[in-house]
Amino acid sequence: MDDRSYQQAISGLTRLWAWTVPLLFLVLVVLGLTMRLNQANVIALDADLFYAIMTLHGLGMAGTAFVAGLAGVTYLLARYVRVNLAIMWTMYALTVLGVVGLVVGRFGPGWYLLYPLPFFDNTGWPNWALGLAVLSLIVLGVAWLLGQVDVFRALIARYGLVNSMAWQYFGKQRSGRVEIPPIVLISMAACLVPGILTTIDGAVLLMLYLFKWLSPALTFDPLLFKNMVFLWGHTLVNITMYLGLAMVYELLPKYSGKPWKTNTVVAISWNLVMVYVLTAFFHHLYMDFAQPNILQYIGQIASYLSAVPATVVTVFGVISQVYRSGMQWRFVPLCFYLGTIGWVIGGLAAVVDSTITVNSAFHNTLWVPAHFHTYFLVGYFLMLWGFLYDFSGSSREKLAKAGLSLVVVGGYGFLLMFYLGGTFGVPRRYAAYDSIPLASLAATGARFAEIAAAFVLLLIVGLIFMFGVIYGGLAKGLRTSGSVSTAE
């Protein structure tokens, strides 16, 4: 296959992702709105249904964000390397199959699937739903592992391991050094290496769950399984954000007119991220007092350090791209700039929560969903919408910006209710706050949920505007099938 044919093929697959992801995201937002309406006592859901929705919302959002980021970065990398298109189509097909499997059963233990909760009797979901959910997650894990491994293979084939990881920048010698774009470094060090390792961890965990489902007499160590869950899950959501940043590094220069190159500081920073992202998950286990203390210290230190290198070089880089560039504030750079701000705010809130003394008070409150909704909703996803708009070739700037304005106002209003709920001590994971024994706290939680729901409605209107613009660009075929190079 020649270069033009390959670029047309990868564009066609990316176009399919571009049609699928916004629609799926909007459905998952509506599920989130449903939960907040229930907590506000506006509607009344059966508790089993609420937790099934909560599980689907959590798994769906994390999975959608990750696979969309991987698809977007794969498309942008097509100007440098070739992936196996058959594997990428297989990843799409298996992802759709896995999502359908998760939707069918009312499976409701939360995205974390903490052992042995899924296997309890009288859980509200039938035994077949447990098996179907585990099998569906295995299918999704296989799909994502295939995709990651093939992109890894493609980068190694073109640049080699040393150059892909940007280790050549560590020495003083510059002559003969292979220069690589930042998207290659970020994809390799911060996404693919930790992603492949932890997806394998998740696959092992899910296979053990499957064995348990097939043979109920089997027993496992709950703390070991919790470590495995958060090693996979925490790393997955973090590398998803780095996939978004890889898009920013690659595409923002198109609008600023300034090059964004890899240098020694950038190389060191993103290699450090690779180490920290694999060890920071221990901050999820502070409350597990049987956990060795050394792991708690590692979690605290890694959580603090992980916020420094990528954040500093990225924020400085984004500011440098904008400063005196004469850049027009079109929809795409606005999304990238606002998305970077949201990522930083959510990251700072996460660092606050990862502090052991603070975590002891905030651990089971709405502060926790506040921080990860921040760096996803007004962070990563804004970066993704910027990429999709650029890919679609749409030029309806006014309507897109109007939608973005509503998304930002609605998003931050929704998030503020989470943060206020956390500071007031409103617990998370409650289907209805009237079950809280403290009446004043229950009323506070319900009131915040009601206000949050109003902001979500505003957010949805903004999303419809933005997605309409993106879909319009895709439908009109404003971007030709072989236009990978036009984004440079």
HELIX and SHEET records of a PDB file:
HELIX    1   1 ASP A    3  GLN A   39  1                                  37    
HELIX    2   2 ALA A   47  LEU A   77  1                                  31    
HELIX    3   3 LEU A   85  VAL A  104  1                                  20    
HELIX    4   4 LEU A  117  PHE A  119  5                                   3    
HELIX    5   5 ASN A  127  SER A  164  1                                  38    
HELIX    6   6 TRP A  167  TYR A  169  5                                   3    
HELIX    7   7 PRO A  182  LEU A  185  1                                   4    
HELIX    8   8 ILE A  186  LEU A  192  3                                   7    
HELIX    9   9 VAL A  193  LEU A  214  1                                  22    
HELIX   10  10 PRO A  222  SER A  256  1                                  35    
HELIX   11  11 THR A  264  VAL A  277  1                                  14    
HELIX   12  12 ALA A  280  LEU A  285  5                                   6    
HELIX   13  13 ASN A  293  SER A  306  1                                  14    
HELIX   14  14 PRO A  309  VAL A  322  1                                  14    
HELIX   15  15 PHE A  331  SER A  354  1                                  24    
HELIX   16  16 ILE A  356  PHE A  362  1                                   7    
HELIX   17  17 TRP A  367  TYR A  375  1                                   9    
HELIX   18  18 PHE A  376  TYR A  380  3                                   5    
HELIX   19  19 PHE A  381  SER A  392  1                                  12    
HELIX   20  20 GLU A  397  PHE A  424  1                                  28    
HELIX   21  21 TYR A  433  SER A  435  5                                   3    
HELIX   22  22 ALA A  439  LYS A  476  1                                  38    
HELIX   23  23 VAL A  484  ALA A  487  5                                   4    
END                                                                             
